[in-house]
Amino acid sequence: MQGNLAAIDLGTNSCRLRIADNKGNLVFRDSETVKLGEGLYKNRKFSPQAIERTMQCLSRYVQNMFDYHATHYRAVATASCRIADNGAKFVQMVEEMCGIKLEIISAQEEALLNLKGARLNAAPDTPYLLVYDLGGGSTEITLATNEVNPKVLYTISIPWGARNASEAFDLIEYNSDNAELLRAEVRKYTLDFLHNSEFLMYQNQCECIATSSTPLRLLSMVWHTEGYNKDRVDGMAAETRLIDEQIANIWRSSYDELLQNQYIGENRAPIIVAATIIFKQIYDDLQIKTLTASLKGAQEAIIEDLAQKWQS
């Protein structure tokens, strides 16, 4: 019997597992908020508590892979493991305790994987794609051709994501002064991107796609899905002026209100304000009028690569 394929994507805030058959069809998936990067901005190290949460999650994923007969896999770790002083030690610990070979990928590799996954939600006749992925510890923006093997025209990694920005700029609740400091940091990178990518030349022939939890939550709000419904809004688009309205509501909310918000909840509430500041600053600076939200990202790209290798 041919085995299934698995992809593990360990980020600063969440860990995700996707298992598919050897043609790439979904068999099982899971996502858990492990908060691996909690406290990382201040201490430059993973805390024992964050390591324990992540190890427990990865141990469950090993069992899931066994239960669903996943014989081929790729496990990647992103910004937090690139940043942490004990990142390499953590990776070694994962292999020793969980039996998973965890690969710390570069920001460029991360951007390419998210591009390939997000492309699955793109209109096939659009010549170019702009994809940005707002993670917990970094945000990648990529301009590329819309092809099976996309050509990256320009990519940039912003060293701020939802979790490290929330901690660094004290933005559990909206504070205009702190928010402006974060905007100024993001703007350094978006203006660089505009200049070096010449994005505005491509804009009229480009579909703009945003991956990660933040756009999916915001579009759930825009389209009133009665709670966070990532599957329903996957691939859906909205004008950024409508997204602006939802972000404004978030910024007006107290932390208690964010906790009670059916689209946010306790895991996302501590980092949603910083996430939306980064998210909005990017689409404002890049003069984006319409955004497509994508649930598809690095995991789908990994599965696709594994399936191609399996069939070749």
N, C-alpha and C positions, 0 to 999 in steps of 0.2 A: 504493500500500500504506500502510495506517495504521501509524504508528509506535508503539512501546511507551513505557511510562512508567517513570521512575526516581526513586528517593528516596535521598539521601545524608544520613546522620546522623553528624555529626562530634562526638564527645564528648571528654571529658578523657582518657580512656584508650583508647577504641576508635573506629574508623571503620567504618561499615556502609553497604553498598549493597544496594538491592533493586530489581529490574527486573521489571515486570509488563506483561501486555498491556493493551489499553485497557478491558478489563472488570475489571481488578484481579487476574487470575490470575498466579501466580508464574511467571516465566521464568528468573530467575537471581538469586542472592544471594551476598553475601560479607561477611565481617567480619574486620577486622585490628586487632591491638593495636598502635597507633601511639604510645601514651604521649605524646600532645601536651602534657599537663599535667605531665610529669615535671620536678621542680624549680621549678614555678610558685609554689608556696606561699612558698618562700624568696626567689625572685628577682623575682617579679611579671612575668616575661617568659618567652616561649617560647624555649627554647634552640635554637641552630642545629641540633643533632642531632635534636631533636624536630620541628622544622620540616622537615628533610630527610626524615625517616621519613614524615611525613604527606604531603608533596608527592609522594613516590614512590607512596604508596598512592592518592592522588587521581588521579595520572597513569594508573595502571592502571585505575582506575574509569572514567576518560574513554574508554579503549580498550574496556572492557567495554560501556559504553553505546553506543559506535559499533558494536561487533560484534553487539549485540543490538537494534540499530535503535531505541534510545530517543531519541525526538525531543522529548519533554516531560519536564521534571524539576524537582524542587525540592531544593536542598541547604541544610541548616541546620547551624548550629554552636551549641553550648550553653554551659555554665558557664565553661569555660576561656577561650573567646573573650570572654565578658563580663568576665572578671576581668583578663586579661593587658593590661599597658600597651601591648604591641605587637600586640594583637588586631586592630585595624583595619588596621594595616599588613600583617599576615599575610593577612587576607581579600583585600586588594588584590593581594598577591603570588600568591595562589591564582588569581585571575581572570586575571592577566597571564601566568602560567606554565602554567596548566592549562586555562584557558578556562571555569572554573566560577564562576558567581555564587553565592558563599556568603553566606547570610543569618544574621546573629547574632540569634537569637530571645530574647525575654525569658523569665524563669522561668515566667511565667504561660502564655505560648504553649507552652513546653516541657511544662508540666503538662497542658495541654489536649490536645496531640497524643498524649501517652502515655495519657491517659484514653480517648481515642477508639480507640486501638489496643488497649488492654487490654480494653475493653468487648467486643471480639470473642470473648473467652474467658468472658464472664459468662453466668450463667443468665438467660434472657430474662424470667422472671417475678420476678426480684429487683428491688424498687423503687429501691434505692440502691446505689451503688458507692463503696468507698474504694479508691483506687489510690495506691500509692507506688512511686516510681522512684528507685532508688539508683544514681546515676551516679558518675563519677570525681571530680567537683568540686562537686556539690551533690545534694541529695535533695529531691524534690517530693512532697508529700502532698496529695491532693485528695479531697474528698467531693462527690459529684454524683448527680443522678438518672440512672437507667438507661434512657436514651432514645436514639433515633437521633441527635438533637441534644441531648446531655446538658446540663442546667443545672448549672453549678458552684455549689455551696452555700458552699464555703469551700476555699481552697487556701493552702498555705504552702511556702516554699522554705527548706530548711536549707542553709546555706553550707558544708556538709561532705559529701564523698563519699569513696569508697574510696581514691582516690589522695592527695588533699590531706590527708585525715585521717591516713593512714599516715605521710606525711612530717612533718606538724606535730606529731604525738603520738608519733613514734618507735615504731610498732607493727608492725614487720615480724614480730616475735614477740610473744606476749601478755605484757603487763606490767600488773599489777593497778592500780598507781598511775596510769600513763598512760591505761589504759582508763577509769578512773573520771573522769579529766579530760575525756575525750571524751564519756562518758555525760552528764556535767553540761552540756556544750555542747549536745548533742542534746536533752536534757530541757527546756531553755529553750523550744525550738520545739514539742515535742510537747505540753507543758502549755498553751502558747498555743493550739495547734490544738484540744485538748480543750475548752478554755473557750469559744473563739470559734465553733467549728463546732457545739458541742453534740452531738458525735459519738455519745455514749453513748445519746442519745435515738433515734438512727437504727440503732444497732448490730444489733438483732434483725431488721431488714429490709434488711440491707446485706451484700453480698458483698465480701470484702477481697481485693484482687489486688495482687501485687507483681511489678513488671517488672524487667528487667535480668538480668545474669549470676548475681548472688548467689543469688536464690531458685531459679533453675533448677539451679544446682550443688547447693544444699542439698537440693532435692527429688530430684535424681538420687541423692544419698547416702541419703536416707530410703527410697527405693524400690529401691535396690540395682540400678541400671541398668548396672553393670559399666563405669563410666567416665562422664564428663560427656556426657549425651545430652539436649540442649536440645529437640530435636524430640519426643522421647518424653514428656517431662514437661510440655511446653507445655500449659497448661490443666488440669493435675492439681493436686489440693489435698492438704494434709497438716495435721494438728494441730500447733500450735506447740510442744507438749510434745515431739513427735518431732523437730522442727527443733532444739529446745534440745539434744538429745542429740548431734546432729551438730556443732553449734557448740561444745559442750564439748570434743569430740574435737579440733577445730581449735585451740582455745585451749591444749590440752595438748601440741600438736605443736611440735617444733623447726622451724626454717626448712628444714632439709634434708628433714625428713619432709613438710613442705608441698610442697616441690618434687617429691617422689616420689609424692605422692598423686594417684591416677588421676583424681580429680574436680577437681583444682586446677591443678597444673603450674606451669612456670616463669613464664609471663606473669601468672598470677593470684596466685601465692604471695606476692609483696611487699605485696599490698594486701588479702588476704582477711581478715586478722585485724581490721583497722579496719572493713572492710565488714560483717563479722558483728556487730561491736559496735554499729554504727549500726542495722543491720537489726533486731537483737533489741531494742534500746532502744525502737524505734518500736512494735513489736508488743506489748511489755510495757506501755508507758505507755498505749497505746490499748486494752489489755485484749482483744486479738484472740486468739481460740482456734483459728481455722482460716484458712489462707492458700492462695490459688490462685496458682501461679506462671505468669507469662505471658512468652512469647517475643515476643508481639505488642506493639508500642508505637508510637513516633513514625513509623517508616517505613510501617507499614500504614496509619496515618491519612493520611499524605501521599499515598500511592498512591490511597487511597479518594477523597480530595479531588480529585486530578488526574483520576481516572476520571469523577467526577461532572461536572467542568468539560468534559471531552472529549465526554461524551454529551449535554450540555445545548445 
